[in-house]
Amino acid sequence: MNFKISGTMRVGRETRKFSKELEAETENYAVEKTYMLLGAANGVPRSKISIEKVEKVA
């Protein structure tokens, strides 16, 4: 299944919006994968990432 995940993340003093579409088996795994990808790419801890919306994409 594909999921579209959107929210905000705090990078330094700046707050950035993000939107990711990815493939995962469950909604929970999609959320975990988003934390993992954003954290690794931007050096941001999970506590600075706020997921606001998770949608299943056809």
Secondary structure, DSSP 8 states (H G I E B T S, - for coil): -EEEEEEEEEETTEEEEEEEEEE-SSHHHHHHHHHHHHHHHHT--GGGEEEEEEEEE-
